[in-house]
Each structure stands twice: as C-alpha cells, then as structure tokens.
Amino acid sequence: MTVANSEQAAYWSQIAPRWVELDDQLALEVLGALPAKLAMDRLNVIPGQRVLDLGCGTGRTTLELATFAGPTGTVVGVDISAELLARGHAELERLGIGNAVFLHADIQVGDLGERPFDVAYSRFGVMFFADPVAAFANVRKSLRRGGRMSFVCWGSVLKNDWALVPVAAIAQITGSMPPMSAPGEPGSFSLADPDLVREVLSKAGFEDIEVTVHDDRIVIGAEHVADFAAIAVELARFAGLLEDADQQTLAQALAAIEQGLRARLEDGQVLLSRSILLVTAKA
C-alpha cells in the first residue's frame, strides 16, 4: 500500500485495538449516530449505486450504506488502518453481506479507481489528511462526472461541549490546558472552518459546494455519565491529551471528567453542545 500519511497510518494502527473495543459503546454512538444519518440523508443513496465510504474505520457506516445500495449496488469502505478494517471484514462475513467490500488504502494517494463511483460519503473520516486538497482531488477523480459527495465533520471546538468539558477537567489534573488541533492541522477539528472547507474542495475540483453548520445538544442520562466519562478519557488519549499519563493520572482524569459532567446534571440529564458541518459537493 502506498502511504502519504505515514503518521496517521501508524497512529490508527496503534489505537485500533482500543478503538475496536469502543466501537460498540452506546456513548460513542450518542456522538456520531445523528450526524451520520444527517449526512446520509443528504446523499440519498438509491439501489444500484456505487458508493465510496471514506475513512470507514470498522465499517459500521459501510454496512449501513450497503442496505441502501441494495443487491445491485456496491459499497467500498476505505480506511488507512488494516486493524480497523479487520472488524469490518468479520462483520461482513457474520452478516453475509455480499454487496460491500473493504479497501486498505491511504485516500490521499491510494488507487480508488477512475470514475467508478456514483457517490462518496464520510462520517468523521476526512479530517486527518496531511494534504486535504490532494486527498479530496483523489476522491473527485474516483467519482463519475456529476457524482456527489456528502460528509460530516466537527465544527468549532468552542461549540462542542462534549470535547471542552473533558479538556477542562484534564487541565485541572495536569495544571495546563492541553493543546487542541486547529483548523488546517490534521486532527478532529481540522475542517472546522466552513470557509476553509469550501477553499479545500474548490481547489480539489469540486463544484456546488454547500456547507451547513448544524448545532444541537447531546443528552446523557444520569445512568450513563460514568460510561461517557470513560469514553471521554479514551478519546482524550487518542487525541494525545493523556498520551504519557500513568494509571494514577488517568484515574484522576476520569474522576474529574465525571465530576464535570455531573455538575451539569439537571432533571436527571446532562446536556452538551455539539456542532458539526454537513458538507455536500459535486464532482
């Protein structure tokens, strides 16, 4: 496999075992399920279409897209981590799904095929490119003329309390505010600026670019606060915020995050802001 994003390839290979463990956690789906649906609704996959799922991870969205494409369609899930794709392969076999396959490739430079796809989709899988213009240009090349792309990415970190509350709690433990990736830097919030998204996609050759900011709140029941705090610790570790932390520090961070969440309890629920960008474009 040709790799341009060597750091990301190594990173996702390293965290893949923990990420697979989290894949079935309800708390993680609380963050991603609705954004995934909103992006899919904009794509409106129909039976018989050829679909490309970008940065598919363990393939959860790939399998969902396969139900829309139907037996006459095809879905190809692409990811830089062979370890994450192994989970997807296992699910394909377990469920007997015959219209989906997985491709281990670096989207930025990998051979995605010359115009074989009708549509491309991603749920939080396109924010980690070293060269986003090159990556999206490669995606555009894989789409037929007039083919559409729809993806969801995180909006401004300042409008995402689900990230800010844990970061503030970690800062209490470590004594300093952890660094957060800024727009333009590979990381969860690299595409948080709508103007930057439009610029990147335009340079990559896309047209009819629409970027919609969607703000809402996620709801965590009191009974799930501890689970969400545990997920937040893992996400912080993935982001490098607790990369070298020992077990005592991790335990303190977990307790601080849970305390920060419970401080927001009202009528048995914690409400946390979530801001995403819903992006569509045409090849």
KAURQUI-V952681 format. One line per field, one symbol per residue. ss: DSSP state (H for helix, E for strand, - for the rest). phi: phi as a letter, one per 30 degrees, with the letter a starting at -180 (. if undefined). psi: psi as a letter, one per 40 degrees, with the letter a starting at -180 (. if undefined). A space follows every 50 residues. Layout:
# KAURQUI-V952681
ss = ???
phi = ???
psi = ???
This chain:
# KAURQUI-V952681
ss = -----HHHHHHHHHHHHHHHHH---HHHHHHHHHHHHHHHHHH------E EEEE-----HHHHHHHHHH----EEEEEE--HHHHHHHHHHHHHH----E EEEE------------EEEEEEE--------HHHHHHHHHHHEEEEEEEE EEEE--HHH-HHHHHHHHHHHHHH-------------------HHHHHHH HHH---EEEEEEEEEEEEEEEHHHHHHHHHHHHHHHHH--------HHHH HHHHHHHHHHHH---E--EEEEEEEEEEEEEE-
phi = .dbccdddddddddceedddddecdedddedcddedddddeddhdcejdc cccdhdidiededddddddidccbbcccadcddddeddeddedddidccb bbbdadedbddcjchdcdbbbachcbccddbddddddddeddcddidcbb bbbddeddcbdecdddddddddddibdddbdcejcelecdcdceddeddd ddddjdbhdbbcdbcabcccdedcdddddddddddddddidbecdddddd dddedddddddddcdbhibccbdbbbccbbabd
psi = hhhdgdddddddddeddddddedehddddddedddddddddddfhiheih hhhhfebeeddddddddddideihhhhhiehdddddddddddddefhefi iihhihddeiheihfeidiiihhfeeeehdgddddddddddeiiheiihh ihiiahdeegdddddddddddddeeihiiihihehhidfdfehddddddd dddeeiifhhhhhhhaiihhideeddddddddddddddeedfdehidddd ddddddddddddeehhfeihhhihhihhhiih.
